[in-house]
């Protein structure tokens, strides 16, 4: 039996790692610069968290994490902000730390030569030279490379989240498994049974099931908001000045309610705020709670993000949840790797 080990670069709170763990693809360590990731990563996964900068870690250090593994899997979901449609600057020489991270991923891949490599990012990463450089580097190193934009809702994630997934192997053809769901999981199925809350309230037994407060005006706005509707449905006196202007009329998705019987919109780092997107609860007059956001990212309901005596910080937890790889997408990637290894390498 071959011993398989995975190292998760840019691991965050462990969305990808947890998906791998649930599919029995062993993860030995996760690396991330954000110290806030340590508790959730280690509390929910049997893996070590290393607070470090991937741009400075050596291949020898990463290789040591694999230990005596016969089969090495290197995962790397570099921060997606520099590749998003909001990014205005792009430096191909790697001077910008965020852009350079994918080049450092390629550096580690070249020096370690793991059996399998996987990467997840926003679809627009494919528009940039750094991604194509990454692919060409892997091909020159002898990897068979597959990549495509995946609809996460087809793999159990109750959310409209399209992501670029790359799989590469030293052992022949590898690809993503076929979609596991014909009908996507809906908001109702995901969070419909959670305890009702008002704006600014918290559940007594789950510190993460807590909602942000609403101003008087935003409370009036959400009360007249329809699931799937827009601020264009509101009385004129409630429409924000920025939306009255010509430049603001093309943003109907903000200040919106989700719909019960559809997947949620893409979770962002600001998903706890009613005015930050279509993050209003389908029927309760509030934005979704942090726990609801985590569940919509397909984290288990009992996934611990803070210690029992820890304090809830919306901006920190929103960032951790919104930036995470959805767990069920991680499971689908793990199944794809397991299926490939089962046919390519005697175990």
N, C-alpha and C positions, 0 to 999 in steps of 0.2 A: 504494500500500500504506500503510495507516494504521500509525503507530508506536504500539505499546502499551507502557505501563510500569505497574508495580505497586509500591506502597509497603506494607510489612507492619508495621503497628503491633503492639506487644506480641509481637515476633517470636520470642522465646525462642531456642532453639538452631537454629531454622530448619526445623521440621517442615512447616509450611504452605509456606514459601518453597521448600523442596526439592521438594515435590510440584508446585508451579507450574513450577519450573525443568525438571523431568523432562517436563512437558507443554508445554514451550516457550512458557510465558506469562512474559515477562521481568519479573524483580523487580530494581529498582534499589537498594533500601535496606530495611533492617529496623531498627526502633527498639525498644529495651528498656532498662529501668533496671538490669538485672542485669549487672554486668561479666563474670561467668562465661560469659555467652552469646557474647561477642565471638569467641573462638577458634573454637568449632564453627560459628558462623554464617558467618564469613568463610572458614574453611578448606574448607567444603563447598559454598559457593554463590558465584557471581560477583556479589556484591552487597555494598554497604557497610553496616557496622553502626554505628549511632549510639547511644551510651549516653546516654539522656535520658528525662525524665519527660514522657509524653504530655500530662499536665495542664498543662504549662508551655510546650510547643512551640507556635509560631504557625502559622497556615495558610500564611503566606508562606514559612516555612522548609520545610514539607512540599511546597508547590507547587514550590519550587526543586529538590527531589529528582526530581520528574517530568521536569524539563528540557523538551525540545521535543516531548514525547509528544502525539500526537493523541488517544489514548484513555487515560484514567487509571483505574486500578483501585486502590481503597483497601481493604485488608484489616485487620481488627482483632479479634483474639481476646483480649479483655480477661481478666485473671486471674479464674479461675472460683471461687476460694475464697469470696468474699462471696455467691455465688449457690448454694452447695452446701447440702445438707440439714443440714450441721453448723453453718452460720452461724446465730447466734442474734440478731444485731443488724442492723437495716436502717435506714439514714438516707436518706430521700428527698431531703434538701436538698443532698446531695453533699458534706457536710463530711468524711465518711469517704472517704479518698483512693481506696480500692478501689471503693466504690459509685459514686463520682463519675467513674470512668474511662469508663464508657459514655456519660455526659453529655458528656465531652470528645471522645469519638469522634464524637458527634452534632454538636458544635460544629465540628470539623474538616470533617465532611461538608457542613455547611451553608455554610461559607466557601470550600471548595474546589470543591464540586459535581462530584465525579468521575463518570465515566460509569457505573462499576459499583462497588458496595460489597458486601463479604461479611463475615460475622461467624460465629464458631464459639464455642459455650460449652456448659455443662452444661444438661440439659433443664429443670432447675428455674428457670433464669433467666426463663422465661416466666411464672412465678408472681409476679414483682415488677414494680412500676410503672415502674421505670427501663427495662425492656425495652419495655414498651408505649409509653412516652414516645418511645423511640428509633424504633420503627416508625412512630408517628404523625408524628413529625418528618420522616422520610424521605418519607412519603406527601404531606405538605404541600409538600415541596420538589419534588414532581413525579415521584418514583420509583415504579416498579412494584415491589412488595415480595412476596417469597415466603419463607416459613420453615416448617421442620418438624423433628421429631426424627428423626435418621438413625441407623440401626444400622450402625456402621462395619464390622462383619464382612461386610456385603453389598457392600462396596467394596474387599475385599482385605485389610483389617486383621485379623490373626489374634488377635482380641481382642473380647470382649463389651464394646463401648464405645458407649453411646448418647449422641449429642451433638445439640444444637440448632444447625442451620445456617440462616443467613439470607443471601439473595441479593437485591440490589436494583439496578435499572437505570433510567437516564434514557431508554432506547431501547426500551421496551416489555417484554413478558412475558419473564421469566427464571425458571428453575427448575432443580432438581437433576436430573442425568441419572438414568436408571433404574439399579437395582442392577446391578453388573457380575459378581457371583458368585451362583450358585444355592446352592452348598455353600460354607460358610466355610472359610478356611484354618485348619488345626488347629495345635496346639502342636507335634505331631510334625513336620509339614511345615515349620514355621518354624524350630525349634531342634533338631530331632532329630539332626542330624549334627554338632553342635558337640562339641568335645573334652570328654570327661567330666572332672569336677572333684569334689574333696571340699570340705567346708566349710572356708572360709578359704584355699583354693587359688586360684592364678592361672595362666592359660595363658601359656607363655613368649613367644609372638609376638603376643599381643593383651592389652594391659594392662587393657582394659575387660572381658574375659572373666575376671572375678574374683568370688569369692563371699565373703559375710560369714561370720564365725566363728559357731559354735554352742556354747552352754553344754552341759555334760554332760547336763543334764536335757532340753534341747531336742533334743539328738542322740538321746536315748532316745525322745522324742516323735515325731520325724520317722520313726524306724525302724518305729514301729507305726502310722504314718499311711497311710491308703489313698488312692489317687488319687480325687478327688471326695468323699472322706469328711470327717469332722469330728473334733474332739477328743472327741466322744461315743463314738468307737470305742476310745479309749484305756483301759488299766487305770486304775482309780480313783486309784492313787497318783501318776499323772502329770497328772491334771487340775488345772489352776491353781485357786487359791482363789477368784479372781474369777468363774470359771465355775461353781463350786459354788453361789455365791450366786444367788438368784432373779433378780437384775438382769442376771446374766451369761449366763443360759441361752439368750438370744435371739441370741447372736453365734456361730453355728456355723461361720462362714466363716473365722475366724482360725485359724492353725496348720493350714492345709490344703494338700494337694498338688493341683497342676493335673492335668488328665487329658490323656493323649496325643492322643486323637482328638476333642477339642473345642477351640474357641477358648479362649484364656486369659481369665481375669477382667480387669476393668479395671485397667490399670497405674496406680499411685498414686505419690506422691513417696516412699513407704516400701516400694516393691515389692522391695527387695533383702533384706528381713527376713522370716524364716519366720513370726514371730509377728504380722505386720502385716496378714495377709489370706491368701488362698489363693495364696501365692507359693512354696510348696515345689515343687521339681522333681518331675516325675511318677515318677521311679524312683531318682535319685541322692539321697543323704541330705544335702540342703542346700537353701538357698533358691536361686532363679534368680540368675544373674550379671547384672551391669549390662549386658553385651552382649546377653544373652538378653532382658532387659527392653527394650532399644532395638530389637531385631529384632521383638519382639512389638508395638512401636509402629510397625512397618513401616519403620524406618530401614534403609538398606542396611548390610550386614555391615561394610563398611569405613568407615562414617561416623565421622569423627574428632571426639571430644569433648574431648580434652586434647592438648597438644603432645607430641611424642615424649619429651621429658624431664620432662613434667608428672607430678604425683602424683595418685593416685586418692583422692578424698574421697567416701565413699559418700553422705553426706547431701547434698552439693552436686550430685553427678551424679544421684542419685536424684530430687532436685527438678527438675533440668533435663529428665530423661527423662520423668518422670511428668507434668510440666506441658505437655509438647510436644503439638502437634497431630499425630496420626498421619500419616506421609508419604502413605500411600495414600488417606487421606481428603482430604488436600490435593490429590492428583492428581485425585480425582473432582470436587472443587470447581472446579479449573482446567479440566477438560474441560467442565463445565457452562458456565463463563464463555466459553470458546472457542467452544462450539457456539452460544451466544447471540450473541456478537459476529459470528460468521461469517454469521448470517442478518440481523442488525440493522444492521451497519455495513460498508460496502464496504471490503475490505482489499486 
